[in-house]
Each structure stands twice: as C-alpha cells, then as structure tokens.
Amino acid sequence: MAKPALTRENWPLFRQRFDRINADSVPQWGTLTPARLMKHLQVAIESSLGRVKIKDQSTWFSRNVIKPLIVNVFTNWPKGVKAPDILFPDAENDFDAERGRLYALVDEYFAEVDRDPLRITHHPFFGPMTMRYGQRLHGLHFNHHLRQYGV
C-alpha cells in the first residue's frame, strides 16, 4: 500500500486497516498491546492539537536532516525504534473504547487542519512543523504501527 498522508480523503484506507485489529491481535514485533497502541496514537494526535506537551528534544540535525529523510526517503520505518515512555501511556479503557477515542481525535484533527493548515505544531524530535506537514508524518506513523500488526 502507498503511504498516504493522514488526510480526511485517506482516512477510510487507514480506518479499514485499524478495523482489522482487535483486542486479541498480536503484534509482529514489539510489545504494544492493541489498546496501548490506540492510546499511543491518541497521544501523537493530541500533541499535534497542542493538548499534550512533550519536551522538545529536537536538534538542528534532527529538524533539518533526519526529518526530511524520515518523511520523504526512508518511509518504511524500522522496527524497535525507542521513543520516550511519555509517548506510551497505559490504556485507560478497553480496546474498543480506546480505538473509538482515537477515531474521534482523528476527526478533531481533520477539523483543525481544515481550519488552520499552516498552524505550527511542535514535534518532540523533529521540531516545528505545519499541521499540513504533520499529516504526512502522522500517516507514516500510523502506517508503521499498522504494519506492526500485519494489516
């Protein structure tokens, strides 16, 4: 599958794949349970919406060299990349509730992108970026975890 941006138009492609994950699904790598995966992706979206503040750990190199490579060249992200624990909170609800919350947040995200696509958000490793640019990064991130679950 192509690696589309997380846009309203592409959302059905992502959602079909998310709908194939259930509470008992087992990842092909890593330790994220399905419910915790949904919570992790919620944190990513909430960060872009400015609701979750994550310490900026970006550097000139990560912003100007790594970010364009990750977004434009090396789009199949490797397994086992370790991110800070703050990005992996425990699920607060069962799988179906966490997935429903993710879907609701994605809808809110689309509304915000539509409202202000050039609004600057801050990624903890890649620094400032527009909401529109963030759509590409979120699409790649979602695709990475969907691959993790073999869907």
Beta strands, then each sheet from edge to edge (+ up, - down):
strand 1: 120-123
strand 2: 127-130
sheet 1: 1+ 2-
end
